[in-house]
Amino acid sequence: MTDTDRSNYQSCLDGNLDRLLQLGEPTPRMPENLKAFIRSRLTEVGAKPESKNILSRKWAVWPLAATVMTALVLIVLWYGNSSKAVAWADVQERLEQVRTMTCMARIENSATAGNPITEMFKVYHQDPGLSRSELYVSDADIHIDEPRLKLISINRRKHDREELLRLFPGARRAEWETRIFRTNGRELHYAPAVDRAAVNWKLFNQITADKTRRIGERMINGVSAVGFEFDVPRQWYIDAFGKVRAQLWAGHDDGNVLFIEWNYRNALGQNVKTELSDIQWNAPLEANLFDLVVPDGWSIGRSETESAEYVNTGFVPGFILQIGPEGREPLVITGDVAGVVKGEQVTRPDTGIPSEVRITIQLKPEAVQRLRDYANANPDALIVADFNRQIKVVPSLTAADSSVLSFDLSVLDLSLAELEQRYFTTTIERKRP
Amino acid sequence: MTIHRKTKKQYLTICAFLVLAALFTTALSAAGLSGDQPRRIRFELRLASYEKMDGWKSVPGPYAAKTDIWISPEAALTNAELARAWPQPDGDGFSVGFLLTEEGALKLARLTKSHVGEFVALMLDGRVVSAPKIMAEITGGRAFIQGKLNEEEARSIAEGITVK
């Protein structure tokens, strides 16, 4: 402090003291020695302002420093602990070791206006390719020994063939569907749908670590779990109409999957949320759970679905395809077709139900872009495909892969094999098993 | 004796007639031309709304609640656009599946594309049996009339709506 400052400070102090004494003194006079004492004390205190400030700041800094240190320690501890938590690769490794799985599946379908429809299933899976799901009549049935069941679905899957039996106890009726997968290529690329009846945990191994995101930790049934979020390839789902977002929670220490949830919008615009909980891995299962047996006296409806995957297949020379808005010049012609990639036929023998026949074609990128641009600019315009000047059909543009279009050709009344023979450059050999 | 012979002859004639009649009826029945043809059921699909619409007609809605529903004055689809219909297994009951003609399929696609989020009324003989919401464009010309039916009911409707 300079001399000038000290002088100013002293005169200011004296002025303040006099004003205080005048205001606060009830008696006419205060003894001079008392005034001098107060003045000296005030001067003494005023002469050491820095040391007083330093002392008070120190008191403020200590708790702050302690808090920061504690936070740092906690962060280090948390990080160290997290780094020990399972990684996606660990989860996949655990899934590789799975042979059986049981769980509860809860499916919430926000169908139309009003409350969402919720269904509860008990699900069983066993390698290779066996699954069973039981739909309860009501949630109250979940916890009783002999629950009333609305639907039992049993699925036995092999490489190129699948048998699906649906039993409806209330109606004493069974639906038996046989699905056959064929290709003219070297191998099938078919991936079974991931749904309540056919969750295939091996499919999760197709999700690479870089496609997942850690979403934190939480307790599930008293077990600490680590969460991963990722987008499921849409071709896993038959009816998904947009992004399929999944969350998978695995045990923090052992990597066992504890909870799976996925959400998507189906082709009807309904939001579907599926949760798998109470998951038990590698528990022994009764073999007869997967027997394809229809109880005596029940009626049976049979259907056969044939799915064909085509490689290097196109339309025969002279075939004409034109796709575009109704009554206007086509945006896509035969030359824009990169290939015929898929065919599907559903038949129901012994019924009057006509076969469903559908084919899927892939377009060249520039043709896809033309269609997309037009559809974006004219959202209400109906796109129509003229199939070889024989029939006009509306292509489905909502397939998982944006470069493909599919057509329902049921009205032609031709089987898939007949369509191949007439219009495709290759056919698939069909051998009855 | 003469009378007896005559009576015998008459009996033979009647028997022969009955046998011929039975054969004729069987043949007609096999050809689907008997008098037991299914009764024709009028099928219509119209735009519908649960809110009052000017120029639209209010009729009892579907299901047990019978809430009134307003239906468009024009039918978007009628029996003429139905190519085939059949009883379709549907969960623990049956519905009526139908396949539209080429023109019918285009009409349904046009209607559903431009009215997503709205309702359609499926009507049989002027009565609304279901009123689903249009969730997306329907391509392919294949649809269902749902209504917790048994197989016989579904078959009867399927046959009735496709009588030409």
Interface residues (C-beta under 8 A of the other chain):
Chain A: T112 A113 K150 L151 F168 G170 A171 R173 E175 F241 A267 L268 G269 Q270 G301 E326 T351 G352 I353 P354 E356 R358 D380 L382 V384 I391 K392 V393 V394 P395 S396 T398 F407 D408 S410 V411
Chain B: A83 R84 W86 Q88 P89 G91 D92 G93 G97 L99 L100 T101 E102 A105 L106 A109 R110 K113 S114 V116 K133 M135 A136 E137 T139 G140 G141 R142
